[in-house]
Amino acid sequence: MSFLKTLFHQNKSTLTALVLLTVLPIIGDSVLTWTLHENQHWLRDPSPGLMLLYFVVVAATMTLSLTHTTVVVLTTAFFFGWPGFPGMLLTYMLAAYGGYLIAYNLDKGKLIRLLEQFPKAHAVMGEMRADSWRLVLLTRLSPVLPFAMITFILTVMGVPKRQFLTASVIGMLPRTLFFYWLGTKAQDVLLLIQNPDTGTAGKVLVAVLLAISAFGLYFVFTRALKRSLKQSEASE
């Protein structure tokens, strides 16, 4: 209980950011979908400059948690088709990097310093951070974990930047490819966002990715816990 009180008092900005990262995408998705549906002519046969502007805008909205990544993938695929896929991957990297910088500057290591007051929690966190590449990969595989919120959490945990960016892109690739393909087959962007009919294959893919992510994260956490306990016993 004392840990939670201390966490709240010393990390108000961090916790406030996490709440906003959870709520904002619901509003942003609605605005983006309605705007593109009502103004589809903007992105029909777009010029290179307009495509670049689009990717800059959606990179910013994903960075600031104004839109879900799946919505951006579907709309990008709908308007640009497969020629827009490299731009989508680059947008992911920019959004992940931007989110990393924002979270780093908001937290500034406060959470890690707080955990130093709680040796057991700090030890577990350290062990999980030592397995950063796998940790990031598994969180990105999950179709249900919010992109911006996970970016924030991984950053304040102290995950190294290079591992974070590399594993983020690789981890999101399977579901990105599927939803991008789905977007290229759609006939109406509004219906696509409101009801993306993934079919049986899509439901199976989502279930498999969820299972891999959940069991993988459980394995990473339990291994980190066991290692920290061993180190604690050895030091005593």
Secondary structure in CASP SS format (residue, H / E / C, confidence):
PFRMAT SS
TARGET T0000
AUTHOR 0000-0000-0000
METHOD secondary structure of the structure
MODEL  1
M C 1.00
S H 1.00
F H 1.00
L H 1.00
K H 1.00
T H 1.00
L H 1.00
F H 1.00
H H 1.00
Q H 1.00
N C 1.00
K H 1.00
S H 1.00
T H 1.00
L H 1.00
T H 1.00
A H 1.00
L H 1.00
V H 1.00
L H 1.00
L H 1.00
T H 1.00
V H 1.00
L H 1.00
P H 1.00
I H 1.00
I H 1.00
G H 1.00
D H 1.00
S H 1.00
V H 1.00
L H 1.00
T H 1.00
W H 1.00
T H 1.00
L H 1.00
H H 1.00
E H 1.00
N C 1.00
Q H 1.00
H H 1.00
W H 1.00
L H 1.00
R C 1.00
D C 1.00
P C 1.00
S C 1.00
P H 1.00
G H 1.00
L H 1.00
M H 1.00
L H 1.00
L H 1.00
Y H 1.00
F H 1.00
V H 1.00
V H 1.00
V H 1.00
A H 1.00
A H 1.00
T H 1.00
M H 1.00
T H 1.00
L C 1.00
S C 1.00
L C 1.00
T C 1.00
H C 1.00
T H 1.00
T H 1.00
V H 1.00
V H 1.00
V H 1.00
L H 1.00
T H 1.00
T H 1.00
A H 1.00
F H 1.00
F H 1.00
F H 1.00
G C 1.00
W H 1.00
P H 1.00
G H 1.00
F H 1.00
P H 1.00
G H 1.00
M H 1.00
L H 1.00
L H 1.00
T H 1.00
Y H 1.00
M H 1.00
L H 1.00
A H 1.00
A H 1.00
Y H 1.00
G H 1.00
G H 1.00
Y H 1.00
L H 1.00
I H 1.00
A H 1.00
Y H 1.00
N H 1.00
L H 1.00
D H 1.00
K C 1.00
G C 1.00
K H 1.00
L H 1.00
I H 1.00
R H 1.00
L H 1.00
L H 1.00
E C 1.00
Q C 1.00
F C 1.00
P H 1.00
K H 1.00
A H 1.00
H H 1.00
A H 1.00
V H 1.00
M H 1.00
G H 1.00
E H 1.00
M H 1.00
R H 1.00
A H 1.00
D C 1.00
S H 1.00
W H 1.00
R H 1.00
L H 1.00
V H 1.00
L H 1.00
L H 1.00
T H 1.00
R H 1.00
L H 1.00
S C 1.00
P C 1.00
V C 1.00
L C 1.00
P C 1.00
F H 1.00
A H 1.00
M H 1.00
I H 1.00
T H 1.00
F H 1.00
I H 1.00
L H 1.00
T H 1.00
V H 1.00
M C 1.00
G C 1.00
V C 1.00
P C 1.00
K H 1.00
R H 1.00
Q H 1.00
F H 1.00
L H 1.00
T H 1.00
A H 1.00
S H 1.00
V H 1.00
I H 1.00
G H 1.00
M H 1.00
L H 1.00
P H 1.00
R H 1.00
T H 1.00
L H 1.00
F H 1.00
F H 1.00
Y H 1.00
W H 1.00
L H 1.00
G H 1.00
T H 1.00
K H 1.00
A C 1.00
Q C 1.00
D C 1.00
V H 1.00
L H 1.00
L H 1.00
L H 1.00
I H 1.00
Q H 1.00
N C 1.00
P C 1.00
D C 1.00
T C 1.00
G H 1.00
T H 1.00
A H 1.00
G H 1.00
K H 1.00
V H 1.00
L H 1.00
V H 1.00
A H 1.00
V H 1.00
L H 1.00
L H 1.00
A H 1.00
I H 1.00
S H 1.00
A H 1.00
F H 1.00
G H 1.00
L H 1.00
Y H 1.00
F H 1.00
V H 1.00
F H 1.00
T H 1.00
R H 1.00
A H 1.00
L H 1.00
K H 1.00
R H 1.00
S H 1.00
L H 1.00
K H 1.00
Q H 1.00
S H 1.00
E H 1.00
A H 1.00
S H 1.00
E C 1.00
END
